[in-house]
């Protein structure tokens, strides 16, 4: 009997000690959680005792804390990016608005028809620039809506590429550029949106004209059952271009911002292409920057004019 009492007493003492240590560990964990909550720290929860339940709980809580830190860091970066974007857009809009005010003043003081026509033309160009920027902002916002899906139909991709590319003849001429064009004779039918494909090609070519240093090459071909349009151009400062970021919103390799642009052109091209089920990529080899879009061919040789 005495032996049984001693055994029970020892067992009770052991359980009591374990219970006390368990409560102390829980108390320490609570204090650490409170400290982590109130401070910007990389501290993690560590168990001083080998209790499997506590270890599992602290592991799960560390995962939650790490996820919360990642989310907070991402939110901070997004906020910083948004603030910069707002600042950039404000600058881009303010610049032509300021010049408009000055040219309207000059127009009101013009002494002859020649001067008035000149200032009227400049004002029209500034208004067109602003209009284009606002349209890009509107389109970008629409593409960010997860519920927005462009209406897809069978379109003659080849003809659309040809028409859109050659609408830039005057723009190339003004820049002193003579693009190398390599379009195959085949007609490719794809499932896409006419306005969307046209906008994508426009934005890609505009980017080459504005940021290219002279040599521009346009091509249309078939690769593995896909209709492929590519635009490549030489650049003066390839080290300033990050192909992995060119499709990010408001990305501009040239911080000098000498062109009136929202910085959304390639982001819109990317999002529109993806929305239509196509693929888009960018690469940089030496001083040649290249963008390529690809769509599955539905019926090669079919022309849907």
N, C-alpha and C positions, 0 to 999 in steps of 0.2 A: 504493500500500500504506500509506504513511504517513497519507494522508488518511483511509483506512478505519479505521486504528487510532485516529486522533484522534476520528472520529465515534463509534466504539464506546466510547471512553473517556468522551466527553461523555455519551453515552446511559447508560452504566453509572453515571456520577456522578449523573445526573438521577434514575435509578431508585433509587439508594442514598439520595439526599436525600429522595425521595418516601417511601421505606420508613421512613426515620427519622422524618419528620414524621407518617406514618401511625401508627407505634408511639407517638409522643408524644401524639397525639390520643387514641388508645385509652387510654393511661395517664391522661390528664386526665379522660376520661369516666368511668373507673373510680373515680377519686378523688371526682368529683362525685356519683356514685351512692352511694358509701360515706357521703359527707356527708349526702345526702338521707335515706339510710336511718337515720342516727343522730340526725337533728335534725328538729324541727318547722319546716319551711321551705317557702316557695313557689317555691324555686329550680327551674328547668327546665334540661334539658341543652341546651347550645348548641355547635355545631361551629365550630371556628376555621378549618377547612379545607373546601374544596369537593370532598369525596369523596362521590359520590352514595350509595354503600353505607352509609357512616357516617351521612350525613344521614337516610337512610331508617330505619336502626337507631335513631337518637336520636329520631326522630319517633315510632316505635312505642313506644319506652321511655317517652317523655313521656306518651303516651296511657295506658300502663299505670300510670304514677305518678299521673296525674290521676284515673284510675278508682279507684286505691287510696285516694287522699285523699278522694274523694267517699264511698266505702264506709266509711272510718273515721269521717268526719263524721256520716254517717247512723247509724252504730252508736252514736256518742256521744250523738246526739240521742235515739235509741231508748232507750238506757240511762237517760238523764236522765228521759225520759217515763215509763219503767217504774218508776223509783224514786219519782217523784212519784205515779204511779198506786197503787203499793203503800202509800205513805204516806197517800194519800187514802182508800183502801179500809180501811186499818187504823183510820183516824180514824172512818170511817163505821160500822165494826163495833164499835169500842171504845165509842162514844158510847151506843148502846142497851144494850150489855152492862153498862156502868157504871151506867146508870139501872136496869137489871134488878136488879142487886145491891142498890141502895138500896130499890127497891120490895119486894123479897123481905123485906128487913129490916123495912120498915113493915108488910108483911102479917103477919109473925110477931108483931108487937107490937099488931096491930089489936085493939080491945076490943069490937067489935060486928060483926054480919053486914054491915051497910051499908058499913063501912070495908073489910071483907075483900072484898066484891064489887067495890068500886071499885078496889082495888089489883089484884085478880085480872084485871079487865078491862084495866087499863093494862099489866099484865105480858103478857097475851095479845097486845095490840096490838104491843108491842115484839118479841115472839117472831115474830109474823107479818111484821113489818118485816124482821127478820133473815133469815127464811126466804125472803122475796121477793128480797132482795139476793143471797143465796147461789144462788138459782135463776137469777138473771140472770148471775152469774159463770159458772155451769156452762153455760148456753146460749151465752154469748159464746165460751167456750172451744171448745164443740162446733162453732160456726159458723166458727172459725178453722181447723178441720181441712179441708184441701183435699179429702180423700176423702169428706167428709160431703155427701150430697145428699138433701134432703128428698123424701119420696115425693109425687109430684104426681098429682092426680086432677081430674076436672071437678067444680067446686064452684059453687054459687050465690053469687056474689060479693055481689050486692045484699043477699040475706037475711043473709049473714054480717056485712056492714057494719052493717046495721040492728040486728041482735041485739047486736053488740059495742058499738056506739055508745050504745044505750039502756040498756046495763047500767051506764052511768056516771051515770044520772039522780041517784042519791043523792049521788054525789061532787060533781056540779055544784051541787046544792042546798046542801051543806055549805059550799061556797065562795061561795055567794050568786051563782052564775052562772046565766044562762039562755041556753043556746046557741041560735044561729040555725041551723036545720036545713033544708037544701034537697036532699032526696033525690028523684030522678026515680022514676017508677012502673015503669020498665022493669026486667026481670030480666036480669042479665048473667051468663053462664056463662064462667068462665075456668079455665085449667089451673094449679092452684096447690095448696098444702097448707093444709088447713083450720086446723090449729093455728098454722101460720106466719102466715097472713093475720090471724087473730085477734090474735096476739101483736103483730104490726106495728101494727095499728090501736089496740090497747090502749096501746102505748108512745107512739104519737103523741098520743093524746088525754090520757094522763097528763101528758105534757110540757106540753100546753096548759093543763091544770088547775093544775099546780104552778107554772109560770113565767108564765102569762098574767096580765094585769092586770084582766080583767073580761069583755071581749068575745071570745066564741069562736064560730066559724062552721064548720059541718060540711056538706060537699056531696058528692053522688054523681051523676055524669053520664057521658055518652059523648062522647069526643073522638077523631075520626079512627079509629074502630074499636077504641078502647081504653076499658076501664072505669076511671074516674078517681075516686078518693076524695081529698078534700082537707080539711085542718084548718087554720084560720087563727085567730090570736089576737093581741090587742094586747099590747104589752110596755111597761114603764115606762122601761127604759133600752136603747133599740135600739142605741146606740153601743157597747154591751158585747157585742153578738152578732155573730159572724162566720159567715154562712151557709155559707161554704166549709169550716168546721171542725165544724159541729154534729153531723156523723155520725162524727167521729173518736172513738176510744175514750177514755173518761173525760173527755170535754170537758164543762166546766161554765162557762157565762158568769158565773154568780154564785159568786165565790170565797168568799163568806160561808158557803155550804153550809148553809143553814138547814133543808134538807129531808134526811131520811135517804134517800139515793139512791146507787147505785153509779156513776152517770154513764154507764151503758152502754145506757140505753134506746133512744136514737136510733141508736147504733151497731148494736145488735141489729136494729132496724127496717130499717136500710140493708142489712146483710148478709143478712138473711132474704129481703128483697125481691129482691135480686140473685140469690140462690141459687134462687129460684122463677121466675126469668126475667122479673121485673117491673122497673120503673124507679121511682126515688124521687128527689125533688129538694126543695130548700129555698130560699126567697127571703125577702127583707126589703124591704118598701116602706114608707117612713116608719116608723111604729110598729106595723105589721102584719107579723107573722111567719107564714109559710105553709109547710106541708109537703104534698106531693102524691105519691101512689103511682098507678101505671098498670099495667094488665095487658091483654094482648090478649084481646078477646072472641072466644070460640069459637062460640057459638050464641046470639045475642041473642034473648031471649024464652023461653029454656029454663030451667026451674026444677028444680033438683035437691035438693029438700028431703029 
